[in-house]
Amino acid sequence: MLEEVILAAFLLGAAIFAAYEYNIFSDAPDKSVHEHAIDLGEALILAQIMLGGLLLLCWRVVFLQRREVARRIEAESHAHRLAHQDALTGLPNRRQFDEALKAILSKRSRANELHAVLLLDLNDFKRVNDVYGHGAGDDVLIHVAKRLQHAIRQQDLVARFGGDEFAILAHLGTGEDDAKALALRVIHELDQPITVGSIQHQIGVAIGITLLAQNGGDAPEIMRKADIALYRAKAEPGSALCVFEAGMDAHVRERDLIEREFRTALKQGTIQPHYQPLMNLQTADIAGFEALARWKHPELGNVPPDRFIPIAESCGLMSELTDHLLRQAAQAACQWPNDMTLAFNISASQLKDRTLGLRILSILGEAGLPPYRLEIEITESALVQDLEGAQQVVGALREAGVRVALDDFGTGYSNLYHLRNFKVDRIKIDRSFIDKMEEDAEASALIRGLMGLSQGLGLNVTVEGIELPSQAAALLAQGCQQGQGYLFGRAMPAADALAYIARHEPNMAVHK
């Protein structure tokens, strides 16, 4: 801009100098060349030159300004698209989704409008990235985006939040049923294999749904409720959907309270192992005790393990809890007679920890408990989740002398492959069979079959959930060696376990 003004001023000055110096229009003959002056005609010509230059300069300035405005508009439009669009899939991103949700909430007083938010999380997508690379993962996400666009209706909005998280803002016709129908269409679309190159990927989806009209709240509150429903859906196997209900919110707040209190209890060591007797049915002697986690909270009361163990696993605190409980249990077992065993449960998440075996042996060494007196219990479902990890952990411990029991046998897979390849020492028959054995001929036949199988393979058997003397007698008649249940005693603190030993086997020396 400054350059154009300088150039125009220079040209104008040159024109004035030329008109004055060379006298463009002839003057009176009696005037000398040095007496020439700029007359009216010359002034008009100079004015025209000046006006033309100014007009040209103005046009130039307007042209440049318009081009700059157009460039800025295009740049702002491009920036807006980038700010509101997912770069990989071309779908709207979270910002555009949030703006659309807030716009709907601001007009929600119109009673004839029903809307829902659906949060989506792909199942097993991490495996695609880990096995085939992020390039294949990106291709899968692009296919997922296309299928979601095919599943929704014209009035709906589907967005990608990032990673494998998507969301749908749906305009409903009939409320919850309409939202479920949309979710089922999405599940159907994503349950079909996605082919990338020559590889077929099976990608399922978990969907959490919240209805705006029923649940109310602002945008963050609505998204929080949809996320709660999504969490419930992800707990189900395979593709699943879940609609938010008020009770879920109370459950989540309770879980948050338990999690915070659990962290404090773990640091303070107030979660302690209790010990349930394992009885030799043939001799009526105590075979040992199973260590079971117990937590008594001053306000929450007795918090059962099925409430805090999943929290420990999800928070990554299971290793710390396991080490704490095993250390306490090993020290307690050192006070029992030398022929009594300590049974200790290992969770599925622990089998993924390749250092577990070394830590267990280290804890036993610190406490002075011989490895042969420890019997770890692993459920069949845990084995199936991580076969390789279970083999490594179980193999290393068995080599050191630790015995292995397959817990909850008969309730899940009950595969001979597990019994043969994991070289277990014992199976524990679940209490659900015992509850029905006296009134259900099929349950009794199943127990006999499991007994015969274990005897044929040379395995010891423990039956859980024995509450009646008649149950113990029937199991003993079928060849069961060991029993556990309320008939023999509930889980008790370490001091009570010592007293229990003294009452039942007063002549047996206790190791000090």
C-alpha positions in Angstrom: 0.0 0.0 0.0 2.8 2.5 0.9 4.6 1.6 -2.3 1.6 2.6 -4.4 1.3 6.0 -2.7 5.0 6.7 -3.2 4.8 5.7 -6.9 1.8 7.9 -7.5 3.4 10.9 -5.8 6.6 10.4 -7.9 4.6 10.2 -11.2 2.6 13.3 -10.3 5.7 15.2 -9.4 7.4 14.2 -12.6 4.3 15.4 -14.6 4.3 18.8 -12.9 8.0 19.2 -13.5 7.6 18.3 -17.2 4.8 20.7 -17.7 6.6 23.5 -16.2 10.0 22.8 -17.7 8.9 22.0 -21.2 5.8 24.2 -21.5 3.5 21.6 -22.9 1.2 24.2 -24.3 2.7 27.2 -26.3 2.8 30.6 -24.5 2.9 34.1 -26.1 5.8 34.5 -28.5 7.2 37.5 -26.6 7.9 35.3 -23.5 11.3 33.8 -23.0 11.6 30.2 -22.2 12.4 31.0 -18.6 9.3 33.1 -18.3 7.0 30.4 -19.3 4.4 29.5 -16.6 1.8 26.8 -16.2 -1.4 28.3 -17.7 -5.0 27.2 -17.2 -5.0 24.4 -19.8 -1.9 22.9 -18.5 -3.4 23.0 -15.0 -6.4 21.2 -16.2 -4.3 18.5 -17.8 -2.3 18.1 -14.6 -5.6 17.9 -12.6 -6.8 15.2 -15.0 -3.5 13.3 -14.6 -3.8 13.6 -10.9 -7.4 12.5 -10.8 -6.7 9.5 -13.0 -3.8 8.5 -10.9 -5.9 8.8 -7.7 -8.7 6.8 -9.3 -6.2 4.1 -10.4 -4.7 4.1 -6.9 -8.1 3.8 -5.3 -9.1 1.0 -7.6 -5.8 -0.7 -6.8 -6.4 -0.3 -3.0 -10.0 -1.6 -3.3 -8.9 -4.5 -5.3 -6.2 -5.5 -2.8 -8.6 -5.0 0.1 -11.2 -7.2 -1.5 -8.7 -9.9 -2.2 -7.4 -9.7 1.3 -10.9 -10.0 2.8 -11.7 -13.0 0.5 -8.4 -14.6 1.6 -9.2 -14.0 5.3 -12.8 -15.3 4.9 -11.4 -18.5 3.2 -8.8 -18.8 5.9 -11.4 -18.4 8.7 -13.7 -20.8 6.9 -10.9 -23.4 6.7 -9.9 -22.8 10.3 -13.6 -23.3 11.3 -13.8 -26.5 9.4 -10.6 -27.7 11.0 -11.9 -26.7 14.4 -15.2 -28.5 13.9 -14.2 -31.5 11.8 -12.3 -34.7 12.5 -9.3 -34.7 10.2 -9.2 -38.5 9.8 -12.8 -39.5 9.2 -14.3 -36.2 8.0 -17.0 -36.5 10.7 -17.9 -33.6 13.0 -15.6 -33.5 16.0 -16.4 -33.0 19.7 -16.6 -29.2 19.5 -19.2 -29.3 16.8 -21.1 -32.0 18.7 -21.1 -29.9 21.9 -22.3 -26.9 20.0 -25.2 -28.8 18.5 -26.1 -30.3 21.8 -26.1 -26.9 23.5 -28.3 -25.5 20.7 -30.8 -28.3 21.2 -30.8 -27.7 25.0 -31.5 -24.0 24.5 -34.6 -24.8 22.5 -35.7 -27.8 24.5 -38.9 -26.1 25.7 -40.5 -27.3 22.5 -42.4 -30.3 23.9 -42.7 -32.1 20.5 -38.9 -32.5 20.2 -37.2 -35.6 21.7 -33.5 -36.2 21.6 -30.9 -38.7 22.8 -27.2 -38.9 23.1 -25.5 -42.2 22.2 -21.8 -42.6 23.3 -20.0 -45.4 21.4 -16.8 -47.2 22.2 -15.3 -49.8 19.9 -14.5 -53.3 21.3 -11.1 -54.7 20.9 -9.8 -51.8 18.8 -6.5 -51.6 20.6 -5.7 -55.1 19.3 -5.9 -53.8 15.7 -3.3 -51.1 16.5 -1.1 -53.4 18.5 -1.1 -56.3 16.0 -1.4 -54.5 12.6 -0.2 -51.0 13.3 -1.8 -47.6 13.5 -2.2 -47.3 9.7 -4.6 -50.3 9.8 -6.3 -48.8 12.8 -6.9 -45.6 10.9 -8.4 -47.5 8.0 -10.7 -49.3 10.4 -11.8 -46.0 11.9 -12.6 -44.6 8.4 -14.7 -47.7 7.7 -16.5 -47.3 11.0 -17.3 -43.7 10.3 -18.9 -44.6 7.0 -21.0 -47.3 8.6 -22.1 -45.0 11.3 -23.2 -42.4 8.7 -25.1 -45.2 7.0 -26.8 -46.3 10.2 -28.1 -42.8 11.3 -30.9 -40.8 9.8 -30.6 -37.5 8.0 -31.6 -35.5 11.0 -29.0 -37.2 13.3 -25.4 -36.0 13.9 -22.6 -38.5 14.3 -19.2 -37.2 15.6 -15.8 -38.7 16.4 -14.4 -37.6 19.8 -11.0 -39.1 19.2 -9.4 -42.6 19.3 -12.2 -45.2 19.0 -14.8 -43.0 20.7 -17.8 -41.8 18.7 -21.1 -40.1 19.6 -24.5 -39.7 18.0 -27.0 -36.8 18.7 -30.3 -38.4 17.7 -33.7 -36.8 17.0 -36.2 -39.3 18.3 -39.7 -40.1 17.2 -41.0 -42.3 20.0 -38.5 -41.9 22.8 -36.5 -44.7 24.3 -37.6 -47.4 21.8 -36.5 -45.2 18.9 -33.1 -44.7 20.6 -32.7 -48.4 21.1 -33.6 -49.1 17.5 -30.9 -46.7 16.3 -28.4 -48.4 18.7 -29.3 -51.8 17.3 -28.8 -50.6 13.7 -25.3 -49.3 14.8 -24.5 -52.7 16.4 -25.6 -54.5 13.3 -23.5 -52.3 11.1 -20.3 -52.7 13.2 -20.8 -56.4 13.9 -20.1 -57.1 10.2 -16.3 -57.7 9.6 -14.3 -54.8 8.3 -11.8 -55.8 5.6 -8.5 -53.8 5.4 -6.2 -55.2 2.8 -6.5 -58.9 3.1 -7.3 -58.9 6.8 -10.8 -59.0 8.3 -11.3 -57.2 11.6 -14.2 -58.1 13.9 -15.1 -54.8 15.6 -18.0 -54.7 18.0 -19.3 -51.7 19.9 -20.6 -50.7 23.4 -23.3 -48.0 23.4 -24.4 -45.8 26.3 -27.7 -44.0 25.8 -29.2 -41.1 27.7 -32.5 -39.4 26.8 -32.5 -35.6 27.1 -36.1 -35.1 27.9 -36.1 -37.6 30.8 -32.8 -37.0 32.4 -32.4 -33.2 32.0 -29.4 -31.3 33.0 -26.9 -29.2 31.1 -24.6 -30.6 28.4 -21.8 -31.8 30.8 -24.4 -33.6 32.9 -26.0 -35.3 29.9 -22.6 -36.5 28.7 -21.7 -37.8 32.2 -24.9 -39.8 32.3 -24.3 -41.2 28.8 -20.8 -42.2 29.9 -22.2 -44.0 33.0 -24.5 -46.0 30.7 -21.5 -46.7 28.4 -19.5 -48.0 31.3 -22.3 -50.5 32.0 -22.5 -51.5 28.4 -18.8 -52.2 28.2 -19.1 -54.6 31.1 -21.2 -56.9 28.9 -19.6 -59.4 26.6 -19.6 -58.5 22.9 -21.6 -55.6 21.5 -24.2 -54.2 23.9 -26.3 -51.2 24.6 -27.4 -49.7 27.9 -29.9 -46.9 28.7 -29.1 -44.6 31.6 -31.3 -45.0 34.7 -31.3 -43.0 37.9 -30.1 -46.0 40.0 -26.9 -46.1 37.9 -25.9 -42.6 39.1 -26.3 -43.6 42.7 -24.2 -46.7 42.0 -21.4 -44.7 40.4 -21.3 -42.2 43.3 -21.2 -45.1 45.7 -18.4 -46.7 43.7 -16.5 -43.4 43.7 -16.8 -43.3 47.5 -15.7 -46.9 47.9 -12.7 -46.2 45.6 -11.5 -43.2 47.6 -12.0 -45.1 50.9 -10.3 -48.2 49.5 -7.2 -46.3 48.6 -7.0 -45.0 52.2 -7.7 -48.4 53.7 -5.0 -50.0 51.5 -2.4 -47.4 52.7 -3.4 -47.9 56.3 -3.5 -51.7 56.1 -7.0 -52.0 57.3 -7.9 -54.6 54.7 -6.9 -57.9 56.3 -7.1 -61.5 55.3 -9.5 -63.7 57.2 -9.2 -67.5 57.2 -11.9 -70.1 56.4 -11.1 -73.7 57.4 -10.5 -76.5 54.9 -11.4 -79.8 56.4 -10.3 -83.3 55.6 -13.6 -85.1 55.3 -12.0 -88.5 55.8 -10.2 -87.8 59.1 -12.1 -84.7 60.3 -8.8 -82.9 60.7 -8.0 -79.4 59.6 -6.2 -79.5 56.3 -5.6 -75.7 56.2 -7.2 -72.4 55.7 -8.2 -70.3 52.7 -7.2 -66.6 53.0 -10.1 -64.3 52.1 -9.9 -60.5 51.9 -12.1 -58.6 54.5 -12.6 -54.9 54.9 -14.6 -53.4 57.8 -15.2 -49.7 57.2 -16.2 -47.5 60.2 -19.1 -46.0 58.2 -19.7 -48.3 55.3 -19.6 -51.4 57.5 -18.4 -54.7 56.1 -17.6 -54.1 52.4 -17.7 -57.4 50.6 -14.8 -58.4 48.3 -17.1 -58.4 45.2 -17.4 -54.6 45.7 -13.8 -53.6 46.3 -11.8 -56.3 44.3 -13.1 -55.0 40.9 -12.2 -51.5 42.0 -8.7 -52.6 42.9 -8.4 -54.2 39.5 -9.7 -51.2 37.6 -7.5 -48.7 39.6 -4.3 -50.8 39.0 -4.0 -51.5 42.7 -4.5 -55.3 42.6 -0.8 -56.1 42.8 -0.4 -53.9 45.9 -3.5 -55.5 47.5 -2.3 -59.0 46.6 1.1 -58.5 48.1 -0.3 -57.0 51.3 -2.8 -59.8 51.8 -0.3 -62.6 51.0 2.3 -61.1 53.3 -0.1 -61.1 56.2 -1.4 -64.5 55.4 2.0 -66.1 55.0 3.0 -64.7 58.4 -0.2 -66.1 59.9 0.3 -69.5 58.3 3.8 -69.8 59.9 1.9 -70.0 63.3 0.0 -73.1 62.2 1.1 -76.7 62.3 3.5 -77.5 59.5 1.2 -79.8 57.7 -1.6 -77.2 57.2 -1.8 -75.4 53.9 -2.6 -71.8 53.0 -4.9 -71.4 50.0 -4.7 -68.0 48.3 -6.7 -66.6 45.4 -5.1 -65.1 42.3 -7.3 -62.8 40.1 -7.4 -62.8 36.3 -5.7 -59.4 36.1 -2.7 -60.7 38.2 -1.9 -63.4 35.6 -0.9 -60.6 33.2 1.9 -59.6 35.6 4.9 -61.6 34.6 6.6 -60.7 37.9 3.9 -62.2 40.0 5.7 -65.6 40.5 8.9 -63.9 41.7 6.9 -61.6 44.1 5.0 -64.6 45.6 8.2 -66.5 46.2 9.9 -63.5 47.7 7.0 -62.9 50.1 7.1 -66.6 51.2 10.9 -66.3 51.7 10.5 -63.2 53.9 7.8 -64.8 56.0 9.7 -68.1 56.3 6.8 -70.2 54.8 7.9 -73.1 52.6 6.4 -72.9 49.1 4.9 -76.4 49.4 2.5 -75.1 52.1 1.0 -72.5 49.7 -1.8 -73.5 47.3 -2.8 -70.8 44.8 -6.3 -70.8 43.4 -7.1 -69.7 39.8 -10.5 -69.7 38.2 -11.0 -71.3 34.8 -12.2 -68.0 33.4 -8.9 -66.4 34.4 -7.0 -69.1 32.5 -9.0 -68.5 29.4 -8.5 -64.8 29.5 -4.7 -65.2 29.4 -3.5 -68.7 28.7 0.1 -67.7 28.0 0.4 -65.6 31.1 -1.2 -68.3 33.3 1.2 -70.9 32.0 4.2 -68.7 32.8 3.0 -67.8 36.3 1.8 -71.3 37.2 4.8 -73.1 35.7 7.3 -71.0 37.6 5.4 -71.4 40.9 4.9 -75.2 40.5 8.7 -75.6 39.9 9.3 -73.9 43.2 6.9 -76.3 45.0 3.7 -74.2 45.1 0.6 -76.2 44.5 -2.2 -75.1 42.1 -6.0 -75.4 42.4 -8.5 -74.8 39.7 -11.3 -72.8 41.4 -15.0 -72.7 40.5 -14.6 -75.9 38.5 -17.8 -77.0 36.7 -19.3 -73.5 36.3 -17.6 -72.4 33.1 -15.4 -74.1 30.6 -14.5 -77.3 32.5 -12.0 -78.2 29.8 -9.7 -81.2 30.1 -7.2 -79.1 28.2 -6.8 -76.9 31.3 -6.4 -79.9 33.6 -3.8 -81.5 31.4 -1.7 -78.5 30.3 -1.7 -76.5 33.5 -0.9 -79.6 35.6 -3.2 -78.5 38.5 -3.0 -80.4 41.8 -6.6 -79.8 42.9 -10.0 -78.8 41.6 -12.5 -77.0 43.6 -16.2 -77.8 42.8 -18.4 -74.7 43.0 -21.0 -74.4 45.8 -23.8 -74.0 43.3 -23.8 -77.8 42.8 -23.9 -78.5 46.5 -26.9 -76.3 47.1 -28.9 -78.5 44.8 -27.4 -82.0 45.3 -30.0 -83.3 47.7 -33.0 -82.3 45.7 -31.7 -82.3 42.1 -30.7 -85.7 40.7 -28.8 -84.0 37.8 -26.7 -81.9 40.1 -25.8 -85.0 42.1 -24.9 -86.8 39.0 -22.7 -84.0 37.9 -20.8 -84.1 41.2 -20.3 -87.8 40.8 -19.0 -87.2 37.3 -16.6 -84.6 38.4 -15.4 -86.8 41.2 -14.8 -89.7 38.8 -13.0 -87.4 36.4 -10.7 -86.0 39.1 -9.9 -89.5 40.5 -9.1 -90.7 37.0 -6.7 -87.9 36.6 -5.2 -88.3 40.0 -6.4 -84.9 41.3 -7.4 -83.9 44.7 -10.9 -82.4 45.1 -12.3 -79.7 47.4 -16.0 -79.1 47.5 -17.2 -75.6 48.5 -20.4 -74.5 50.2 -21.0 -77.4 52.6 -23.5 -76.3 55.2 -25.2 -79.5 56.3 -23.8 -82.7 57.8 -25.8 -84.7 55.3 -24.0 -83.0 52.5 -20.6 -83.8 54.0 -21.6 -87.4 54.4 -22.8 -87.7 50.8 -19.7 -86.2 49.5 -17.5 -88.4 51.6 -19.3 -91.5 50.3 -18.5 -90.3 46.8 -14.8 -90.1 47.5 -14.4 -86.4 48.2 -11.3 -85.7 50.3 -11.7 -82.1 51.4 -14.6 -79.8 52.2 -15.2 -76.1 52.9 -18.2 -74.3 54.1 -20.2 -72.9 57.0 -20.6 -76.3 58.5 -16.9 -76.2 59.4 -16.6 -72.5 60.0 -16.8 -69.0 58.5 -13.8 -66.9 57.6 -12.2 -65.6 60.8 -9.3 -63.3 61.9 -5.8 -64.8 62.4 -6.1 -65.0 66.2 -9.4 -66.8 65.9 -7.9 -69.2 63.4 -5.3 -70.1 66.0 -8.0 -70.6 68.6 -9.9 -72.8 66.1 -6.9 -75.0 65.7 -6.4 -75.3 69.4 -10.1 -76.4 69.9 -10.2 -78.9 67.1 -6.7 -80.4 67.4 -5.5 -79.7 70.9 -2.8 -82.3 70.7 -1.2 -80.9 67.5 1.8 -78.6 68.1 1.5 -75.1 66.7 4.6 -73.8 65.0 6.1 -70.8 66.8 
